Amino acid sequence: MGRRWRDGRGELIVHGGGEGPSVTVPLEIATSYRARTKGLLGRDSVEGAILLSPASSVHTFRMRMPIDVAYLDRRLRVIDVCTMRPGRLGMPRLRARHVVEAEAGMMAGWGVRAGVSVEVIT
């Protein structure tokens, strides 16, 4: 079930898992080495979220804001969610194939938590 996305824009659909309606979030997609390396560095905010693929870990060196990080497996199921302050190195998640980043505090409001499935629409 390999996914081939290109750098660009799309939408992240967070499926409520039976606990409410799905949520749609504006999404930046970063699949090239250059786009994944840049990520959210140097930004003061992000509209929605950014998907880094492939990725199993992230860091927040040179970031200006704390972020929420969701680790996704190959089926786009959330493995773990954590909040990282600037200047941190995240521990890799062995089963993670993709990472979604957003401003700290946003993911809880979207219903992103371990076990939830998401979908990427381009």
N, C-alpha and C positions, 0 to 999 in steps of 0.2 A: 504494500500500500504506500509506495513512495510518492511523495508529493513534490511537484516542481513548480514553485512559485517564482516570480520575478520581482525585482525591486519595484516598488510602486505603492499604490494605495488599494485598500479594500475595506472589508468589514469583518469584525470579529463577532460571531454569534455565540453568546453564552447560554447554553441550554439549562433551564432551571432545575432539571432533574426531578420534575414533579412538584417542585416547591415554588410555583409561580411561573409567569411567562418568560420566554427567552428575552434576552437583552442584546441589542445591537450596538456595537461600539465602533467608531471610526478607527481604522487600522492603517499604520504604515507597515510595509513589508520590506525587510532587509535580508536578502539572500546572498548578495555578492560579498566577498571578503571585505571590500572597502566599506559598504553600507553597514555590515555587521560590526565592523571595528569602530565606526563612528557612533552608531546607535544614538543614544541621547546625550552624548558628551557635548558640553558647552551650551546646553539649552537651559532655559529657565522654566519651561513648561512643555507639555506635549498634549496635543488634542487627541484624546482617546488613548490608544496604546500603540506599541511597536512590536512586531514579531521578528525575532532573530532566528533564522533557520539556515543551516543546522546549528544548534548550540545546546550545550548541556551545563554551562556555567556562565556567570557574568561577573564583572567587577564594576565598582563605582568610582574608580580613581578619576579625577578631573571632572566629576559631576558636580552640579550646582544644587541639586535637590535630592531628597530621599525618594526612593522608588519602591513600588511593589513589583515583585518578580514572581511569575508563575512558570513552573517547569512543566512541560507537556511531553507525554510519551508519543510513540509513532502513530497512535490512533487519536491523537489530540485530546486525550484525557488528562486532566490536571493531576500531577503527581504531588506537588507541593507548592505552597505560596509563602513568600516571606517578604518582609520590608527591609530594605538596605539603606543605611545612611551613606553619604558620600565618603569616599576613601576606603571602601571595604572590598574584600575579595570573597566572592561567594563560593561555597563548596559545590563541586560538580554533583549532579544527581545522575547516577549510573544509567537509569532507564530513560533519561530526558533526551529528546531529539530536537526540541524547539523551546524557545523561551519567549514569553510575552512580558514586556515592561510597561509600566504606567506610573503616573504620579502616585506617591504614597497615599493610601487610604481609598483609592478609587476602586480597587478590585473587590473589596468587601461589598460595596454598594452594587456592583454588577453581579454579585453572586458567584464570583470566581473563588473556588475552594477545592481542596483535594477531593478527587472522585468525580467532579463535574466534567462534562464533555463540552468542548467548544468546536466551532466550525469557522473556517476562513473562506470568505467569499471575495473573489477578485473580479 
